[in-house]
Amino acid sequence: MKIEPVAESAELHTEPARGRLGMWLFICTELLLFGGLFLLYSAYRWKYPADFHAASLELSRLDGTLNTSILITSSFTVAVAILALERGDRRRAMAFVAATIAFGAGFLVVKGFEWGTKFIHGLYPRSPVLLARPKGEILYIGLYFTMTGLHALHVIVGASVLGVALALIRRGRITSEHPIVLRNAGLFWHLVDIIWIFLFPLFYLIS
């Protein structure tokens, strides 16, 4: 009779471990993806330094800095949300998860305005204005839209996952005893933040 509770307890401890391991494996694949893009960017920057410098002047450091501040703050709010949940403060956890989602939306709004400005000026992949420029500038703008676009997609996915986590917290499905979903969502959000920390200097600071 005593064997069944032990087996059940072992299974309960194994599920969170599997969830964390699966999330870390997923994060490793994402790092490989962006790592390859960073290497490609570095190779082209070494080959076309003058063109990359000229193209970088088209970007707004103010927009980049604003979005960096937004994401750094959002990493703080998601960390506080996880801590609040683990302490059993469901209301505060929900508030900080909602704040993180709001910061994610703010990031996308700023990025949308930035992209919109580029389209108005004709600086987007395969545009006639861009194709008339040197090859290095074409590559720079192409990498800019590819890498920041892929990152923006991750922001959308991360905010969506946090939205699901928020609903599950409200329904009592995610609790201090079972926080793995919110923890994994937080890990993914930190990944989104870390990737941007690399994108920001590459496109906005290095000239």
C-alpha positions in Angstrom: 0.0 0.0 0.0 2.9 2.4 0.6 4.5 1.9 -2.8 1.8 3.8 -4.8 2.3 7.2 -3.0 6.0 6.9 -3.4 5.6 6.2 -7.1 3.2 9.1 -7.5 5.5 11.5 -5.6 8.4 10.5 -7.9 6.3 11.1 -10.9 5.3 14.6 -9.7 8.9 15.5 -9.2 9.9 14.1 -12.6 7.4 16.1 -14.6 8.8 19.6 -13.6 12.4 18.3 -14.3 11.4 17.1 -17.7 9.6 20.4 -18.4 12.7 22.4 -17.4 15.0 20.2 -19.5 12.8 20.5 -22.5 12.7 24.2 -22.2 16.5 24.5 -21.9 16.9 22.3 -25.0 14.6 24.5 -26.9 16.5 27.6 -25.7 19.7 26.0 -27.0 18.2 25.5 -30.5 17.2 29.2 -30.5 20.7 30.3 -29.5 22.1 28.2 -32.3 19.7 29.9 -34.8 20.6 33.4 -33.7 24.2 32.5 -33.2 24.4 31.6 -36.9 22.8 34.9 -37.9 25.3 36.8 -35.6 28.2 35.0 -37.4 26.7 35.9 -40.8 26.4 39.5 -39.7 30.0 39.6 -38.5 31.3 38.1 -41.7 29.5 40.7 -43.9 30.5 43.6 -41.6 34.2 42.5 -41.9 33.8 42.4 -45.7 31.8 45.7 -46.1 32.7 47.9 -43.1 32.1 51.2 -44.9 28.7 50.2 -46.3 27.6 48.8 -42.9 28.6 52.1 -41.3 26.7 54.1 -43.9 23.6 51.9 -43.5 23.7 52.0 -39.7 23.2 55.8 -39.8 19.7 55.1 -41.1 18.7 53.6 -37.7 17.4 55.6 -34.7 19.5 55.1 -31.6 16.7 56.6 -29.6 14.2 53.9 -30.8 16.8 51.2 -30.1 17.6 52.5 -26.6 13.9 52.9 -25.8 13.2 49.3 -26.8 16.2 48.1 -24.8 14.9 49.8 -21.7 11.4 48.3 -22.3 12.8 44.8 -22.6 15.1 45.1 -19.6 12.2 46.3 -17.5 10.0 43.5 -18.7 12.6 40.9 -17.6 12.4 42.4 -14.2 8.6 42.2 -14.1 8.4 38.6 -15.2 11.0 37.7 -12.6 8.9 39.4 -9.9 5.8 37.6 -11.2 7.5 34.2 -10.8 8.8 35.1 -7.3 5.3 36.3 -6.3 3.7 33.1 -7.5 6.2 31.0 -5.6 5.3 32.9 -2.5 1.6 32.3 -3.0 0.7 35.9 -4.0 -1.5 35.1 -7.0 -2.8 38.6 -7.4 0.6 40.2 -7.6 1.9 37.5 -9.9 -1.0 38.2 -12.3 -0.3 41.9 -12.1 3.3 41.5 -13.1 2.6 39.0 -15.8 0.1 41.5 -17.3 2.8 44.2 -17.0 5.3 42.1 -18.9 2.8 41.5 -21.7 2.2 45.2 -21.8 5.9 45.9 -22.1 6.1 43.4 -24.9 3.3 45.2 -26.7 5.1 48.5 -26.2 8.2 47.0 -27.7 6.3 46.0 -30.8 4.7 49.4 -31.2 8.0 51.1 -31.1 9.5 48.6 -33.6 6.4 49.0 -35.8 6.9 52.8 -36.0 10.6 52.2 -36.7 9.9 49.8 -39.5 7.2 52.1 -40.9 9.7 54.9 -41.2 12.0 52.6 -43.1 9.2 51.7 -45.5 8.3 55.3 -46.0 11.9 56.0 -47.0 12.0 53.0 -49.3 14.5 51.2 -47.1 13.2 47.6 -47.1 14.4 44.4 -48.8 14.2 44.4 -52.6 12.9 48.0 -52.8 14.1 50.1 -55.8 15.6 52.7 -53.4 17.6 50.1 -51.5 18.7 48.1 -54.7 20.3 51.3 -56.0 22.7 51.4 -53.0 26.0 49.6 -52.6 25.9 45.8 -51.9 27.0 46.1 -48.3 24.1 48.5 -47.5 21.6 46.1 -49.1 23.0 43.3 -47.0 22.9 45.4 -43.8 19.2 46.4 -44.3 18.4 42.8 -45.2 20.0 41.5 -42.0 18.3 44.2 -40.0 14.8 43.2 -41.1 15.5 39.5 -40.9 17.1 39.5 -37.4 14.8 42.1 -35.8 11.8 40.6 -37.5 12.6 37.1 -36.2 13.2 38.7 -32.8 9.8 40.5 -33.0 8.2 37.1 -33.8 9.7 35.7 -30.6 8.3 38.7 -28.7 4.8 37.9 -30.0 5.2 34.2 -29.1 6.5 35.0 -25.7 3.7 37.5 -24.9 1.2 34.9 -26.2 2.6 32.3 -23.9 2.5 34.7 -21.0 -1.1 35.5 -21.8 -1.9 31.8 -21.6 0.0 31.6 -18.3 -2.0 34.6 -17.0 -5.3 32.9 -17.8 -4.1 29.7 -16.1 -3.1 31.6 -12.9 -6.5 33.2 -12.8 -8.1 29.8 -13.1 -5.9 28.3 -10.4 -4.2 25.9 -12.8 -0.8 27.5 -12.2 0.0 27.8 -8.5 3.0 28.0 -6.1 2.9 24.2 -6.0 2.9 23.9 -9.9 4.7 26.9 -11.3 6.6 25.2 -14.1 4.5 26.8 -16.9 5.2 30.3 -15.7 8.8 29.5 -15.0 9.3 28.2 -18.6 7.5 31.2 -20.0 9.8 33.4 -18.0 12.9 31.6 -19.3 11.7 32.1 -22.9 11.1 35.8 -22.1 14.6 36.2 -20.7 15.9 34.6 -23.9 14.0 37.2 -25.9 15.7 39.9 -23.8 19.2 38.4 -24.1 18.9 38.2 -27.9 18.0 41.9 -28.1 20.9 42.8 -25.8 23.1 41.5 -28.7 21.0 43.0 -31.5 21.0 46.4 -30.0 24.8 47.1 -30.2 25.2 45.3 -33.5 22.7 47.5 -35.3 22.4 50.7 -33.2 25.7 51.3 -31.5 28.6 49.8 -33.6 29.3 52.2 -36.5 
